[in-house]
Amino acid sequence: MVLKVDEKIIQSVLDDFLKTFEKKREKKGINSFNTPWESYGKLSEEVYEALKDLHSKDWSSYKLELKDIAITALWGLMSIEANEANRNE
């Protein structure tokens, strides 16, 4: 059986992601990762936490960790852009 991700699910997940992103940004501020290695370290930490939740079958925590992974990856990309922009000034 193939499950389909419909537009309603996509919109719901994206809306929830953006709310979570804004909450984390308000809590942690707008400072970028200093290096790609720093973002990689944080991403590795989030993946490890998700793996623990996956093994324990804690699906609600696993979903939260997946959001943390996505937010960390996005922040890593934005940090690279910010660092490149600062070098070019």
C-alpha positions in Angstrom: 0.0 0.0 0.0 1.4 3.4 -1.0 0.4 6.3 1.2 0.1 9.7 -0.4 1.0 13.0 1.1 -1.7 15.4 0.0 -1.7 19.2 -0.1 -3.5 19.4 3.3 -0.8 17.4 5.0 1.9 19.4 3.3 0.4 22.7 4.3 -0.1 21.6 7.9 3.5 20.3 8.3 4.9 23.5 6.7 2.7 25.7 8.9 3.8 23.8 12.0 7.4 24.0 10.9 7.3 27.7 10.5 5.8 28.2 13.9 8.5 26.0 15.5 11.2 27.8 13.5 10.0 31.2 14.8 9.8 30.0 18.4 13.3 28.7 18.2 14.6 31.9 16.5 13.0 34.0 19.2 14.5 31.8 21.9 18.0 31.5 20.5 18.5 34.7 18.6 19.7 35.3 15.1 23.4 34.5 15.4 24.7 32.2 12.7 26.9 29.2 13.1 30.5 30.4 13.0 31.7 27.5 10.7 30.2 24.7 8.7 31.7 22.4 11.2 29.7 23.9 14.0 26.5 23.4 12.0 27.5 19.8 11.2 28.1 19.2 15.0 24.7 20.4 15.9 23.1 18.5 13.0 24.8 15.3 14.1 23.6 15.8 17.6 20.0 16.2 16.4 20.2 13.1 14.2 21.6 11.1 17.2 18.6 12.3 19.3 16.2 11.3 16.6 17.8 7.9 16.3 17.3 7.3 20.1 13.7 8.2 19.7 13.3 6.0 16.7 14.8 3.0 18.6 12.5 3.7 21.6 9.5 4.1 19.3 8.7 7.5 20.8 7.0 8.9 17.8 6.0 12.3 19.2 9.6 13.0 20.3 10.8 11.6 16.9 8.6 14.1 15.1 10.1 16.9 17.2 13.6 15.8 16.4 12.8 15.7 12.7 11.8 19.3 13.0 15.0 20.1 14.9 17.0 18.5 12.1 15.2 20.5 9.4 15.6 23.7 11.4 19.3 23.1 12.0 19.9 22.2 8.4 18.1 25.4 7.3 20.0 27.5 9.8 23.3 26.0 8.6 22.5 27.1 5.0 21.5 30.6 6.2 24.7 30.7 8.2 26.8 29.9 5.2 25.0 32.7 3.3 25.5 35.2 6.1 29.2 34.3 6.5 29.8 34.6 2.7 27.9 38.0 2.6 30.0 39.3 5.5 33.3 38.3 3.8 32.2 40.2 0.7 31.5 43.5 2.5 
